[in-house]
């Protein structure tokens, strides 16, 4: 195992006043949260803004948005990366994350070897098996990039990896930091803010679709991701408009779940105006059901993520809108985090990194959708990935 991997250092403080106060605290004082909130006792997690310095986050976002710069260190041998993630999901976001990471590491001249441990979104036991395998070979690996099927269900596995003295862990697709882990956190969480995407989508609906109507939701798996994507969206609509939430279906983030849920919704609530879907797979299933029932032009259907399949549905006039991630920010951030760690710049790594999100919608021209796609997938290429 390479000996050049530097260990983490204390992150920067949120403001000068906090930094000054911390000078008098013993070295073993708790690092997190850097900014406590009155309702911390009511949650089992910290919000990202409680555990990152805004300037550090902004600097990393700038680095991710620019072309890669050469690695300034030296390695005796390639770094070894284990990637545990649900890349067998309908969404190509997971595979794009890997491909963008790979391309960025090569661009920055960092030699590496990676082993992929693929699963589906509902293969929770399989991810446990993969965790066991990686821990058995922990001395071989330097980094574990873990995309949990659901962080609540995989928390024990993630923590086992964090506790290994041989591994640095990067957690994908989550921005809520478990309080129970205290200061024993991974090297970083990286992804896109599910709550920010929900609020952006909510604002778009209120401003462009209307301030009242009936909405139903195809939710994913109960847990932090769906609580933000679906729960945050519904709460925003109810609090800021006269939309009525009439039905919620848990589709387990599967295409069949979106199809079945939409059939139930349109059968039980034929006057529904909008169906919110919490990921690509359910969004595509929802479109199929609405189209089969002949009501696709009457119901506003959303998806999530702006993946290749969603963009094709937008161009075809089928999907109405989606919170679109600048997808390659996901994988590029992994590479930049690894680079900073290798160069001993742990203070430049925000505990939580967030990529950019915008709304892609049906009324955009093909040229405008193409431009968004080129920016989002600057490393992994446009169009649905062949797998």
N, C-alpha and C positions, 0 to 999 in steps of 0.2 A: 504493500500500500504506500502511496506517495507520502513523503514526509513533509511536503511543503504546504500542506493545507493548514491555514492558520485558524485558531479558535476564535470564537465570538468575543466581542468586547461590549461594554455597556453602550447602549444607544444614546444619541443626543437627547437633551431634555426639551420639552415643548416650549419653554420660554425662559428668559433670563432669570426671572424671579424664582421659578422652580429650581433652576440650576444652582442659584445662590443658596437657597434653603437646603438643598441636598448636600452641600459641602460639609455641613455639620453632622450629617448622618453617617453612622459607621459603615465600613466597606461592605458589610454583609446585609445592608438594608435592602428591602424589596425594591426591584426595578419597576415592576408593573403593578398597577397601571401608573403611567407617568402623569396622567391627569384623572383623578377620581371624580366620579359623578354621584349625586345624592341617591340615585336609584340603583347603584351597583349591586346592592343586596337583593334586588328584585330580579336580577338576571344571573345566568350562569356563565356569561361571557362579557368581555369588554369590547366596545366598539373600536374600530380601527383607529379613530382619531384620539383615543385614549392611550394608545401604545406606540404611536409614531410621531416623529418630529415632522411637521409639515414641510420644512425646507429639505429635509432628507428625502422625503417622498417625492417632492417636486423635482429634485435633482435626478433621482432615479428614473422618473417618468421622462425627463428630458433625454437622458442617456438611451432609454429604450426607443424613443422616437427618432433618434439620429442613427446614422450608420455606425457599425461597430468599430471600435478602436483596438489596435493590437494589444495582446496580453503582454504585460511588462515583466512578468516573472519568468521562472524556468521550472521545468518539470523533468524528473528523471525518467518518468514513464507516463503513459496516458492516464488521466483520471478515470475512475470506474463509476458508472452511474446506473442505479437500478430505478426503473420507471414502473411504478404500480399504478395503473389507471384504467378506467372503464372505456377503453377505446373501441370496444365492440358496440357501443351505443350508436343509434342512428345518427346522432350529431357527429360531424367531422371535427368539432372543436378540439377534442382530445388528441386526435392524431395530428392536427395542425399544430397544437402546442408542442408536440414532440419534434415535428419536422422543423418548426421555427427555431426551437432550441438548438437542434442539430446544425442548422444552417448558420446560426449566429455564432456558435462555438467555433465552427470552421472559419468563419469570417474573421474572428478575433485570434486565430492561430492557437487555439487551445486544443491539444490532443486529448481525445477521449474515446472511451468505449462504453456503450450503453446496452443494457439488457432490458427488454420490454416484457412486462408481466400484464397481459391484457385480460380484461373482464368486461362483463356487461354492467349496466347500472344497478341491476338487482342481484349481482353475484357477490353478496356480502361474505359468505363463507369462503369463496375463492380468494378474496383479498386477504383473509386471515391466513390461508395456506401460503400465499405469496409472502406475507410478512414473515412467517416462520422460515421460509426458504432463504429470504434475505438475511435474517438474523443468524441463520446457520453459517452463512458465508460473509458475515459482517466484516471480517478482516480483509476481504477481497474488495469490498465496495467503499467508495469515499462519500458518495452522495446518494440519498434516496429521494426521488421525486414521487410524491404520493398524491394521487387524485382519489380521495375517498368516495365510495358509492354514496355515503352520507356520513358526515363527520361524527355525528352522535353515535352512529353504529360502529364506526371505525376508530373511535377515540382511544380505546385501549391499545389497538394495534399501532396507531401513530405514536402514542406515548412510549410503547416498548421500543420503537425505533429511535425516538428521541433519547431514551435512556442509554442506548448503546454508545460506549465511548469511541467507537470506530466510525460513527456515521454522523453526517450532517443531513438534516431533513428539510425539504421544501414541500409545503402542503399546498396543493392546487385547489382553486375554485372556492376558497372560503376566506372571508374577511372578518369573521367573528372569532375572537381569541378566547379559548376556554379559561375561565378563571381558576378552575381546579388545578391547572398546570402551573400556576404561579409564575415564577421566573424561569421555570424549566420548559421553555418554549422551543419550537423548531427554529432553524436558521431564518426562515421566512415563510409567510403565507403569501401566495400570489394568485391573482385572478382578476375578476371584475366584480364590482359591488352589486350584489343582487338587489339590495335595497335601493341603491341609486338608480338602477335600471327600472325598478318598479315605479319609482317616483317620476322618472322621466316619461315612462309610458302613461302613467296617470295624468300628468300634465298635458301630454299630447292629446289624450282622449277628451279631456275637458275643453281644451282649446279648439279642437278640430272635429270631434265627433258630436259633442253636445254635453250638456250638463245634467241630463236626466235620461232614464231608461232602465231596462232590466239587464243585468249582467250575471253570467254564470261562469264557473271556473273549472277547468281540468287541472287539478293540483297534482304535484308529484308524489314523493315519499315524505311522510311526516318528518320534519326536521328543520334545521336552520336554513337550508337553501330555499325550500318551499315557503317557510315562514316569511322570508323576505320577498321572494318573487311574487307569490300569490297573496300572502297576508298583508304585505306592505302595500301592494297595489289596491286591494280591496279597502283597506283602512283609509288610504288616501282618497279614493273615490267617495266613500261614504262621508268622510269628514269635510270634503271640499266641493261636493256637488250633491245632486238629488238622485244619483244612480242607486238602484236597489239591487242588492245581492240576493238572488233567488235560489241558487243551488251551487253546491260544491261537490265535485267528484274527485276521488283520489285515483289517478291513473298510473301511478308508480313510474312516471317518466317514460312510459312505453307507448309505442304507436297504437297498439291495441287499446290501451287505456284511454287515449284521446278519442279514438273511434267510438268505443263503447260509451264513454262519458258524454260525447256529443249526441249520440242517439238518445240517451236517457234525457239529456237536457232538452232537446228539440221535441221529444215526445211529451215530456211532462210540462214543459214551459214553451209552447209554440210561439209565444209573443216575445221571446228573449231577443234582445237587440245586439248583444255582444257576448262572445265566448273568449275568455282569457285562457291561454295555454302556457304552462310553465317551462316548456322546453321544445326543442325542434321536433322530437318524435311525436309527442302528443299533438303538437300543432299540425303536423302532416296527417295524422290520424283524424283529427278534427275536420280538416279540409275535406278528406275523403268522405266522411260521414255527411257533412253538410251538402257536398256535391251530389252524393247518392240520393239524398232526400229532396234535391232540387231547390234548396233555399240558400245556396252560397251567396247569391246577390242580395239577400235580405238580412244576413247576419254579419256583423263585423267580427272577424276572426284574427286573433293575434297568435304569435309564436314567441320564441325567445332565442336571442343570440346572434341572429343575422348570419347563420351558416350558409354554405353553398346551396343546400336544398331549399332553404327559406328564400334566398335571393332569386332563385329560379321561379319559385311560386309567386314572388312579387312581380317579376317581369311578365309572367303569364296572366297577371291580374287576378290570381286566386287568393293569395294572402293579403290582408289589409295593412298590417303594420307589425313591426318587431323592434325591440330594443337591440340594436346592432353593436356588438363589440368590435373594436378594432383588433380582430382576433389574434394577429401575430404578436401583439403586445404580450400576450400570455406566455408564449414560448421564449420570446426574446428576453423577457424579464428573468426567466429561469437562468439563462446563459449569463446575463449581466450580474445576477446575484452570485453565481458560482465564480465568475471572474473577480468580483470584488472580494470574495472570501479568499480566493487563491492569492490575491495581491496584498492580503492583510488589511483591507479597507472595510472591516466589519462595521465601523461607525457610519459607512455610506449605505448600509443595507437597512431599509425600513422593515420592521417586523411584518408589516402588511403592505404589499404593493397592489395598486389598483390600476387597471388599464382603462382606456377611454371607451365610452358608450355614447351612441347617438341613435336617433330613431330613423329607420328606413321604412318607407310607406309606399303604398301602391301608386299614389299620384306622382311620384318621382319619375322622371324620364328614364329610359333605358341607359342613356349616357350618364345620368347622375348616379344611378345604381352602380354602373360599371366603375365610376370614379371612386365611390366609397369602397367597392370591393377591392380595387387595386391597392388602395391605401391599407385596408384591413389585412389583406393577404399578400403583403409585399414580399414575403419570403416563401410562402407555401403555394402561391399561384391561385388564379381565379378559377371558379367552377367547382362543382362537387368533386371531391377526391374519390379516385377509384380505390376500393379496398377489397 
